Each structure stands twice: as structure tokens, then as C-alpha cells.
Amino acid sequence: MIVSRIAFPALGLATLIVGWPLAHRWVPPNRWYGLRVPATFADPRIWYEANAVCGDDLVRLGAVLLVVALGLQFLRGLPELGYVTICLAVLVVGSLRATIRGVKIARKLQRQQNPNGSRSTGSNGRASP
């Protein structure tokens, strides 16, 4: 079907575009865009580093998905289900990889910042995430 043959290259391009500002550390901490986990909200340095790693992975994923989605269209005899399955596998595996790597980096940086494992407390006496 023509929809998937347009949708997957478009998803690849969109993923690349979404990851680019994160990879270049242009996105400040916020509630809507980026890797939003407690560790990234705890410290801007962690936010930028974890999001740079995740953004770089998203840029790579977008490029790979774009190439795969366009390249598969030249394979004669590839059924639509095969095309969709391959493209979805690339998208899912790449998205999981980007997320897991970003979370691992954020946690590692937070542990390095707080080697004893204790959480810092804010001015209200409550533990910050």
C-alpha cells in the first residue's frame, strides 16, 4: 500500500529532525521535549548530556530508517507485510536503543554526582528526584 511507502520515510525524516536539536544540546530542560526522567530533571548538566546521547541516536535512527524505507521500495517482490515488518523493526529497535542508552547515561551521571546514593534535599526538606 502506498501509505506505508510514504509513512516510513516520513517517520525516518521526522525522527532525524526531532533528534538533531537534542544532539546539538540546543533544547533546555522542559516538560515536553527530550528525555524526561528524574535524573535529567535533577541537573541541567545531566539533561544536556543524556539528551545529546539520545538525540544522536535518534538522528542515526532517522537516517537508517529513511535509507531502509526508501531502499526496500526497490526490492521487487517484497510483500507489503514484509516492508512494514522490516521498517517497524528498525523503528522499534532503534527507539528502544536510544531510550535505554539515554536513561543509562542519565543514571550513571547522577550516580557520579551523588556517589553515596543519597538524594539531595531541596529547601523544603523534601528529596529531589
Secondary structure, DSSP 8 states (H G I E B T S, - for coil): -HHHHHHHHHHHHHHHHHHHHHHTT---S-SSSS---HHHHH-HHHHHHHHHHHHHHHHHHHHHHHHHHHHHTT-TT--HHHHHHHHHHHHHHHHHHHHHHHHHHHHHHHHHHSTT----B-TTS-B--
